[in-house]
Structures are given as structure tokens and as C-alpha cells.
Amino acid sequence: MKYRVSHRTSYRYDAPISLGYSVARLTPRTFPGQVCHDSTTVIDPAPDDRSDRTDVFGNEVTWFSLERPHDHLDVVATSEVTVEGEPAALLMAASQRWDEVRDTLAHGGSPDVVVARSYVMRSPLVTPVAGLEEFVAPSFPPDRPLVDAVVDLMGRIYRDFTYDPGFTSVATPLSEVLEHRRGVCQDFAHLAIACLRTRGLAARYVSGYLETIPPPGQERLEGADASHAWFSVFVPEVGWIDLDPTNDQAVGNRHITLGWGRDYRDVAPLVGVLYTGGAGQHLEVAVDVVAIP
């Protein structure tokens, strides 16, 4: 499937901002199974300084600054991406037991295992919390195949937690999500990652988009799509397997990968520091994902 993705972020400030520094991660990745053919990021007002680079996780990053007074900021990223087919990694990894994978990650020395090992450790937004051990234990009895265990965990998150956009924000700790059994895709990805890391498994956070399909008889609304998030688990000699706990499914050709890292902080689409003098700001985000020939 080929898609055109438009991601617009608009800030309006109650008083002019004198100085701002921002980092955008809005260019979809290219890797086996996905090709980003073209991507542009347009910034208004035009930045006084701008540079593009690749971060430690391999994500494309745009850094820019506005060093003069401005009362708004619009960042529009437009990309064309092809996502190729359904994942085969689930079948390829079906026979590996989760505790064998844990031991390989702890002691193996192959380059891919060494890289994956960094995703076993805690990260700023994914740390052990009370009740996590009790929640993860039923999915991971000894000798259970890794794929079975992770799919079971994903299904339990889907069934036991309520999708509630008004309950959490980017600052809500994982402990509250687990206690109240509510959250959004970001929270469910963080929860799954935390569970896997308690078992010594490598798990990473994936930021992206999901094509949405309107109900029968209704027109598709522009800007109705949203940023999405899911998680990946590492399997030696196979690679990373992507799973979407918000929808209880393996990631397929309707998912478009933007970037990945240890948690949301590593792949936030747009972050920055502003010198505002106490002025308020108003944010609007619109995402449009359209299948194209």
C-alpha cells in the first residue's frame, strides 16, 4: 500500500515569542517492509537556523530555531510512503521460547543482540512500578513460546484497559495507567514495553500512523487520522516483531512507521523550548493518511 501522510502542528501564542528552539521527528523511516519515497517539512515562520541529521536510533531529525518575535508556529510534514505486505516475523519466531530469548539477550555477543540489549534497560518513561509484576506474570510461564506470550500480553492489555483519550497526558506516569486501567495508544505501548523488560526482553517504542477507514456510507474526514504508537519485541535471528495493543493485532500494511526509540521521549514528533514571558499557547494537530495509487 502506498500512502500520502500530512502531519500539521499549529501553535498560536497569546503574546509574541521572543525565541524558540524546536526538534521535529516527522520523516517516516525506510527499512525492509517500508520505503519513504519523499518527505518535506515546511516551517512557518521560516527558521533562522535549521539542520537535519540522524539520531542515535536512526530516526531523521530536523532541528530549527526562531530567533525573532513570532506569534505562531506552523510545522507541516508531507510524506509519501509504501508499506509492503503483512509481517512474516511472527511465524518465523514461533518456536523460540521467551526464556531462551532472555538468556541470549543477557549473554549473546552477535551485533544485533548487542544493539537490542540497550532496549532491555529502563528508560525515562518506562520504569518498574507497583503491580507490574503481578500483571505480566500470567503471560510468561516458563518455557512458553515468545510469540504466544507476547500475543497473550497484547490481548490482555486490549481487553483489560479502556481507551480513554481524556484520562492521560504525556506526563501521566505508568503507575496511574496500570492502577486505573485506562489510557491511550502511547500508554498501552509503554505498558507492554515495561512488562517485556521485566522479563529481560528487548522492547522498543514505535511512533507512527494508522490508516483509518470511515464507517460504511460515510465520507472520510480530512485530518481525522491521528498519530499512533505501538511496540516491538526483539527475537534473535529474526529481528523485531511489531504489535499494536490498542487494536490487538500485528502491525501490518495499514501501519506507517515514523520512528522508534526507548520510549515516547525519544520519538516525540515535535518538542521545543520557548522563551514566552509567561504567555499562553494554543495547540492544534491534524493528521491525514490517504491511500494513493
RAPE-V980860 format. One record per pair of residues at least 12 apart in sequence whose ideal C-beta (glycine too) atoms are under 10 Angstrom apart, sorted by the first residue. I is the first residue (numbers start at 1). J is the second residue. Records with the same first field share a line. If there is no record, write none. Layout:
I = J + J
This chain:
1 = 81 + 82 + 83 + 84 + 85 + 211 + 252 + 253 + 254 + 256 + 291 + 292
2 = 35 + 37 + 80 + 81 + 82 + 83 + 84 + 253 + 290 + 291 + 292 + 293
3 = 28 + 79 + 80 + 81 + 82 + 83 + 209 + 211 + 253 + 254 + 256 + 288 + 289 + 290 + 291 + 292
4 = 37 + 38 + 78 + 79 + 80 + 81 + 288 + 289 + 290 + 291 + 292
5 = 26 + 28 + 36 + 39 + 77 + 78 + 79 + 80 + 81 + 208 + 209 + 211 + 225 + 256 + 258 + 287 + 288 + 289 + 290
6 = 76 + 77 + 78 + 79 + 222 + 223 + 225 + 286 + 287 + 288 + 289 + 290
7 = 24 + 26 + 28 + 41 + 75 + 76 + 77 + 78 + 79 + 209 + 225 + 226 + 227 + 258 + 269 + 270 + 285 + 286 + 287 + 288 + 289
8 = 42 + 74 + 75 + 76 + 77 + 78 + 223 + 284 + 285 + 286 + 287 + 288
9 = 22 + 24 + 26 + 43 + 73 + 74 + 75 + 76 + 77 + 269 + 270 + 283 + 284 + 285 + 286 + 287
10 = 44 + 72 + 73 + 74 + 75 + 76 + 282 + 283 + 284 + 285 + 286
11 = 70 + 71 + 72 + 73 + 74 + 75 + 270 + 272 + 274 + 281 + 282 + 283 + 284 + 285
12 = 71 + 72 + 73 + 74 + 280 + 281 + 282 + 283 + 284
13 = 69 + 70 + 71 + 72 + 73 + 274 + 276 + 279 + 280 + 281 + 282
14 = 71 + 276 + 278 + 279 + 280 + 281 + 282
15 = 69 + 71 + 276 + 277 + 278 + 279 + 280 + 281
16 = 68 + 69 + 70 + 71 + 72 + 276 + 277 + 279
17 = 66 + 68 + 69 + 70 + 71 + 72 + 73 + 274 + 275 + 276 + 277 + 279 + 281
18 = 66 + 67 + 68 + 69 + 70 + 274 + 275 + 276 + 277 + 279
19 = 48 + 65 + 66 + 67 + 68 + 69 + 70 + 273 + 274 + 275 + 276
20 = 47 + 48 + 64 + 65 + 66 + 67 + 68 + 70 + 73 + 272 + 273 + 274 + 275 + 276
21 = 47 + 49 + 63 + 64 + 65 + 66 + 67 + 271 + 272 + 273 + 274 + 275
22 = 43 + 47 + 50 + 62 + 63 + 64 + 65 + 66 + 73 + 75 + 270 + 271 + 272 + 273 + 274
23 = 55 + 61 + 62 + 63 + 64 + 268 + 269 + 270 + 271 + 272 + 273
24 = 41 + 43 + 50 + 52 + 60 + 61 + 62 + 63 + 64 + 75 + 77 + 268 + 269 + 270 + 271 + 272
25 = 41 + 55 + 57 + 59 + 60 + 61 + 62 + 77 + 207 + 258 + 259 + 261 + 266 + 267 + 268 + 269 + 270 + 271
26 = 39 + 40 + 41 + 59 + 60 + 61 + 62 + 75 + 76 + 77 + 78 + 79 + 207 + 258 + 259 + 269 + 270
27 = 39 + 40 + 41 + 52 + 54 + 59 + 60 + 61 + 62 + 77 + 79 + 81 + 258 + 259
28 = 59 + 60 + 77 + 79 + 80 + 81 + 83 + 207 + 208 + 209 + 256 + 257 + 258 + 259
29 = 57 + 58 + 59 + 60 + 81 + 206 + 207 + 208 + 256 + 257 + 258 + 259 + 260
30 = 58 + 60 + 81 + 82 + 257
31 = 58 + 239 + 240 + 257 + 260
32 = 84 + 239
33 = 82 + 83 + 84 + 85 + 86 + 87 + 88 + 89 + 242 + 251 + 252 + 253 + 257
34 = 81 + 82 + 83 + 84 + 208 + 253 + 255 + 256 + 257
35 = 80 + 81 + 82 + 83 + 84
36 = 60 + 79 + 80 + 81 + 82 + 256 + 257 + 258
37 = 79 + 80 + 81 + 82
38 = 78 + 79 + 80 + 81
39 = 60 + 77 + 78 + 79 + 80 + 81
40 = 76 + 77 + 78 + 79 + 80
41 = 60 + 62 + 64 + 75 + 76 + 77 + 78 + 79 + 270
42 = 74 + 75 + 76 + 77 + 78
43 = 62 + 64 + 66 + 73 + 74 + 75 + 76 + 77
44 = 70 + 72 + 73 + 74 + 75 + 76
45 = 66 + 68 + 69 + 70 + 71 + 72 + 73 + 74
46 = 64 + 66
47 = 62 + 63 + 64 + 65 + 66 + 67 + 73
48 = 64 + 65 + 66 + 67 + 68
49 = 63 + 64 + 65 + 66 + 67
50 = 62 + 63 + 64 + 65
51 = 63 + 64 + 65
52 = 64
55 = 259 + 261 + 266 + 267
56 = 118 + 261 + 266
57 = 118 + 119 + 204 + 205 + 259 + 260 + 261 + 262 + 266 + 267
58 = 259 + 260 + 261
59 = 207 + 258 + 259 + 260 + 261 + 266 + 267
60 = 258 + 259
61 = 259 + 267
62 = 75 + 77 + 270
63 = 272
64 = 272
65 = 272 + 273
66 = 272 + 274
71 = 279
72 = 281 + 282
73 = 270 + 272 + 274 + 281 + 283
74 = 284
75 = 269 + 270 + 272 + 285
76 = 286
77 = 258 + 269 + 270 + 287
78 = 288
79 = 209 + 256 + 258
80 = 292
81 = 208 + 209 + 256 + 257 + 258 + 289 + 292
82 = 253 + 256 + 292
83 = 208 + 211 + 251 + 252 + 253 + 254 + 255 + 256 + 257
84 = 253
85 = 252 + 253
86 = 250 + 251 + 252 + 253
87 = 239 + 240 + 241 + 242 + 243 + 250 + 251 + 252 + 253 + 255
88 = 238 + 241
89 = 147 + 232 + 233 + 235 + 238 + 239 + 240 + 241 + 242 + 250 + 251
90 = 147 + 150 + 151 + 235 + 238 + 241 + 242 + 243 + 250
91 = 147 + 238
92 = 147 + 235 + 237 + 238 + 239 + 241
93 = 145 + 146 + 147 + 150 + 233 + 234 + 235 + 236 + 237 + 238 + 239 + 241
94 = 145 + 146 + 147 + 148 + 235 + 238
95 = 145 + 146 + 147
96 = 145 + 146 + 147 + 235 + 236 + 237 + 238
97 = 142 + 143 + 144 + 145 + 146 + 147 + 148 + 149
98 = 139 + 140 + 141 + 142 + 143 + 144 + 145 + 146 + 147 + 148 + 149 + 150 + 196 + 199 + 200 + 201 + 233 + 235
99 = 140 + 141 + 142 + 143 + 144 + 146 + 149 + 199 + 200 + 201
100 = 143 + 145 + 146 + 236
101 = 113 + 116 + 145 + 146 + 149 + 199 + 200 + 201 + 202 + 233 + 234 + 235 + 236 + 238
102 = 120 + 140 + 146 + 196 + 199 + 200 + 201 + 202
103 = 200
104 = 116 + 117 + 200 + 234 + 235 + 236 + 237
105 = 117 + 119 + 120 + 200 + 201 + 202 + 234 + 236
106 = 120 + 200
108 = 236
110 = 236 + 237
112 = 202 + 234 + 236 + 237 + 238 + 239 + 240
113 = 202 + 234 + 236 + 237
115 = 202 + 234
116 = 201 + 202 + 203 + 204 + 232 + 233 + 234 + 235 + 236 + 239 + 240
117 = 200 + 202 + 234
118 = 202 + 204 + 262
119 = 193 + 196 + 197 + 201 + 202 + 203 + 204 + 205 + 232 + 233 + 234 + 240 + 260 + 261 + 262
120 = 196 + 197 + 199 + 200 + 201 + 202 + 203 + 234
121 = 197 + 202 + 262
122 = 193 + 194 + 197 + 198 + 262 + 263
123 = 190 + 193 + 194 + 197 + 204 + 205 + 261 + 262 + 263 + 264 + 265 + 266
124 = 262 + 263 + 264 + 265 + 266
125 = 170 + 171 + 172 + 173 + 174 + 186 + 187 + 190 + 193 + 194 + 205 + 262 + 263 + 264 + 265 + 266
126 = 174 + 189 + 190 + 191 + 192 + 193 + 194 + 195 + 196 + 197 + 203 + 204 + 205 + 231 + 262 + 263 + 264 + 265
127 = 173 + 174 + 175 + 190 + 194 + 197 + 263
128 = 174 + 175 + 194 + 197 + 198
129 = 173 + 174 + 175 + 176 + 177 + 178 + 179 + 191 + 194
130 = 175 + 178 + 179
131 = 175 + 178 + 179
132 = 174 + 175 + 178 + 191 + 194 + 195 + 197 + 198
133 = 195 + 198 + 199
134 = 178
135 = 153 + 156 + 157 + 160 + 178 + 181 + 191 + 194 + 195 + 198
136 = 149 + 153 + 156 + 191 + 192 + 194 + 195 + 196 + 197 + 198 + 199
137 = 195 + 198 + 199
138 = 152 + 153 + 156
139 = 151 + 152 + 153 + 154 + 155 + 156 + 157 + 195 + 196 + 199
140 = 152 + 153 + 195 + 196 + 198 + 199 + 201
146 = 196 + 199 + 201 + 233 + 234 + 235 + 236 + 238 + 241
147 = 233 + 235 + 238 + 241 + 243 + 250
149 = 195 + 196 + 199 + 201 + 233
150 = 192 + 195 + 196 + 199 + 201 + 203 + 231 + 233 + 235 + 241 + 243 + 245
151 = 241 + 243 + 248 + 249 + 250
153 = 191 + 192 + 195 + 196 + 199 + 231 + 233 + 243 + 245
154 = 188 + 192 + 195 + 230 + 231 + 233 + 243 + 244 + 245 + 246 + 247 + 248 + 249 + 250
155 = 243 + 245 + 248 + 249
156 = 192 + 195 + 245 + 248
157 = 181 + 183 + 187 + 188 + 189 + 191 + 192 + 195 + 231 + 243 + 245 + 246 + 248
158 = 188 + 244 + 245 + 246 + 247 + 248 + 249
159 = 248
160 = 181
161 = 177 + 178 + 180 + 181 + 182 + 183 + 184 + 187 + 188 + 191 + 245 + 246
162 = 180 + 181 + 182 + 183
163 = 182 + 183 + 184 + 185 + 187 + 188 + 246 + 247
164 = 177 + 180 + 181 + 182 + 183 + 184 + 187
165 = 182 + 183 + 184 + 185 + 226
166 = 182 + 184
167 = 180 + 181 + 182 + 183 + 184 + 187
168 = 180 + 182 + 183 + 184 + 186 + 187
169 = 184 + 186 + 187
170 = 186 + 187 + 264 + 265 + 268 + 271
172 = 184 + 186 + 187 + 190
173 = 187 + 190
174 = 187 + 190 + 191 + 193 + 194 + 263
177 = 190 + 191 + 194
178 = 190 + 191 + 194 + 195
183 = 246
184 = 226 + 228 + 229 + 246
185 = 207 + 210 + 226 + 227 + 228 + 229 + 230 + 231 + 244 + 245 + 246 + 247
186 = 205 + 207 + 227 + 228 + 229 + 230 + 246 + 263 + 264 + 268
187 = 229 + 245 + 246 + 264
188 = 229 + 230 + 231 + 244 + 245 + 246 + 247
189 = 203 + 204 + 205 + 206 + 207 + 228 + 229 + 230 + 231 + 232 + 243 + 244 + 245 + 246 + 263 + 264
190 = 203 + 205 + 229 + 231 + 263 + 264
191 = 231 + 245
192 = 205 + 230 + 231 + 232 + 233 + 243 + 244 + 245
193 = 205 + 206 + 231 + 232 + 233 + 262 + 263
194 = 231 + 263
195 = 231
196 = 231 + 232 + 233 + 234
197 = 262
201 = 233 + 234 + 235
202 = 232 + 233 + 234 + 235 + 236 + 240
203 = 231 + 232 + 233 + 234 + 240 + 243 + 262 + 263
204 = 231 + 232 + 233 + 234 + 240 + 242 + 260 + 261 + 262 + 263 + 266 + 267
205 = 229 + 230 + 231 + 232 + 259 + 260 + 261 + 262 + 263 + 264 + 265 + 266 + 267
206 = 228 + 229 + 230 + 231 + 232 + 240 + 242 + 243 + 244 + 251 + 255 + 257 + 258 + 259 + 260 + 261 + 267
207 = 227 + 228 + 229 + 230 + 257 + 258 + 259 + 260 + 261 + 264 + 266 + 267 + 268 + 269
208 = 227 + 228 + 229 + 230 + 242 + 244 + 251 + 255 + 256 + 257 + 258 + 259 + 260 + 267 + 289
209 = 225 + 226 + 227 + 228 + 229 + 254 + 255 + 256 + 257 + 258 + 287 + 288 + 289
210 = 225 + 226 + 227 + 228 + 229 + 230 + 244 + 246 + 247 + 251 + 252 + 254 + 255 + 256 + 287 + 289
211 = 225 + 228 + 253 + 254 + 255 + 256 + 289 + 290 + 291
212 = 224 + 225 + 226 + 228 + 254 + 287 + 289
213 = 254 + 291
220 = 288 + 289 + 290 + 291
221 = 288
222 = 286 + 287 + 288 + 290
223 = 284 + 285 + 286 + 287 + 288
224 = 286 + 287 + 288 + 289
225 = 256 + 286 + 287 + 288 + 289 + 290
226 = 285 + 286 + 287 + 289
227 = 258 + 268 + 269 + 285 + 287
228 = 244 + 246 + 247 + 251 + 254 + 255 + 256 + 257 + 258 + 287 + 289
229 = 244 + 245 + 246 + 258 + 260 + 263 + 264 + 267
230 = 242 + 243 + 244 + 245 + 246 + 247 + 249 + 250 + 251 + 255 + 257 + 260
231 = 243 + 244 + 245 + 251 + 260 + 263
232 = 251 + 257 + 260
240 = 260
242 = 255 + 257 + 260
254 = 289 + 291
256 = 289
269 = 285 + 287
270 = 283 + 285
